[in-house]
Amino acid sequence: MHSFVRPNTHIALRLPSGILKVIEVKPNTSINLGKYGTFPACLLFGRPYYLTFEVLDKDDGRSSTELRVVPASELHAEALGEEHVASESRDEPGEGGGAEFDIVGEDGAVIMRSNRLTIDDPSRQKLSMEEIEELKKAGTGSGKDIIAKIMASHQAIDEKTSFSLAKYTLRKARKYLKRFTVLPLDVGTLTEYVTEKEAYKVLEVREESLGLISSWANVHHGGASRYLTAQDEISQIGGGRWLVVDDTGGLIVAAMAEKMGILYPTEEGDEESEEEDAVTESFAEAQLGRSISRDREGSKEVSLNGTAGETTATRDIDTAMPDASSEPTNGTPTTSTPAPNPATPSTTSNGPSKSRKHHQHTSQMTARTNTLTVLHPNSQPNLAFLKYFSFDSGAPAPSHPLYHHLRSLSWLSLISPHEDPAYDEPELLSEEALAGLKSSKRGNYYKKRRRWEKTSMVVDETGRGGFDGLVVASTMEPASVLKHLVPLVRGGGRVVVYSNSVEPLVELCDFYSKERRTAWVARQYETELRKPNGKVKKEMKEDDEDKEEKVNGELDGDDDADFPVNPTLLLAPSLQTARARHWQVLPGRTHPLMTSRGGAEGYLFTGTRVLPVEGKVEARGTFRGKKRKTVTEDAVQT
């Protein structure tokens, strides 16, 4: 993440009232803060974050508004109230002989003065609202003069205690001081900004809930060293890959991407990150080449419904294709560079064409490790909040890390890929047919081929499974989501489900409970006792024939009321919630804030993916404790 303000980036400004204002700083523009003033955006470029600025109005010698950096010592003194707090302690009680005291020590010393005699009456303020507005229009500095005149005009300022005086001063400072603090727009700041304005759009998720989701899902940077291959020598296991179902507009994806180190654009001159990405991509390309060579030997890919699909080798033949221009370019990051298309005309009838610079197309979603796969019900995922991190899901920039590491997949493509039109391969044209097409039609042809290759690659790799974890934050029924996605998680992977209400997760805990798991295993064992011809073995009672047939019928059906999910796939399901309360921490005034935002608490369901053992597990042994105890008692009696 950047350490200073850069052009064309989003930042957060915390105003004196505590409100966050998210803006995009662009060159040659002005930033309007309402009553706090307006200043040029160029004054923030190159400044480090977490500085507090004061807006200085135009004076006789200034042609435009300027900013002053407020030193930390001044902010610290104002926070503690050292400028206006009277000297009151056990050793030096405050002046005012006629004042009454509520708290008195054993030795008679005054500890704290009472404010029972303080009367908050607007008539005690000599300045009227019209006079205060005239002072504001006069532009007297940054607001300190206005605060000083208001406090000097108060007739009962000496009756206030040290704490009430500090609160009074703080309220006036928040109202009249023209200050703001520049903050980087990270996930925590964005979460605070969204929950205060439109909490319903993010399912009322809080910052502490995002931290728990990333922790329980074990989200971290997954490099090429964690890349493993399954027994079929095609499927991938691990590699830092997570499945995500996000209905929060991309906030969950942003929190996970931040933990994985792929959320923020790479800074210019960051050689270490570029070198690391190059190593990861080279390793992924090598693994991709190995899998392609195995496919060419005859191994077939198996789709989700169990039918054999096209081999990766067949699809790799068409991966390299030119861009929508007259010169071909490489479409995917393969190890070999394709030869130029001889059928592409290089000259026109009027003579040789002018040389034009053509950019090389960079394929999207090419990373094999450290990736996020987002499942969505529409044609495009809703990742609107990623725009604050310089990533547009509609037109992503190839320089952004999410361009290669973020994958999107629709539910239709996952469950029934052959019913999705995007999964159907476009017609493959020969070089002679391509040469006879116009440039616009030829560009559309290459665009369709690239879209199909991207979709088929994501669908096939997602269907093979082997993900490190699953995170769900959706309004859909959790059981219907986990039914299809839990089998795609590798053994030992973590499953986390977030909901703003507790009822769906309580039902989910019951579906994966120990009692359901025991009943599932017993029913599976009873099913295995049946012979292939449908007759029941002699060991089974004849009275259980009707029950067994009913059980078998339910197992063969798609919808099972008793077992909507397989309870043996998750171990140790748990339900938890956490809510952090904000505290005011000041000398003698430490207490929780009573003005925190309400709303839903937010609940988490967590579990560990396990691989159930095949067959029935029975405990065997010899138990002789009671018999020995009986023999000993008989011997004592005799």
Buried (B, 14 or more C-beta within 10 A) or exposed (E): EEEEBBBEBBBBBBBBEEEBBBBBBEEEEEBEBEEBBEBBBBBBBEEEBEBBBBBBBEEEEEEEBBBEEBEEEEEEEBEEBEEBBBEBEEEEBBEEEEBEBEEEEEEEEBEBBEBEEEEEEEEBBEBEEEEBEEBEEEEBBBBBBBBEBBBEBBEEBEBBBBBBBBBBBBEBBEBBBBBBBBBBBBBBBBBBBBBEEEBEBBBBBBBBBBBBBBBBBBBBEBBBEBBEBEEEEBBBBBBBBBBBBBBBBBBBBBBBBBBBBBBBBEEEEEEEEEEBBEEBBEBBBBBBBEBBEBBBEEBEBBBBEEEEBBBBBEBBEBBBBBBBBBBBBBBBBBEEEBEEBEEBEEEEEEEEEEEEEBEEBBBBBBBBBBBBBBBBEEEEBBBBBBBBBBBEBEEBEEEBBBBBBBBBBBBBBBEEBEEBEBBEBBEEBEEEEBBEEEEEEBBBBBBBBBEBBBBBBBBBBBBBBBBBBBBBBBEEEBBEBBBBBBEBBBEBBBBBBBBBEBEBBEBBBEBBEEEBBEBBBEBBEBEEEBEEEEEBEEEBEEEEEEEBEEBBEBEEEEEEEEBBBBBBBBBEBEBEBEEEEEEEEEEEEEEEEEEEEEEBBBBBBBBBBBEBEEEEEEEEEEEEEEEEEEEEEEEEEE
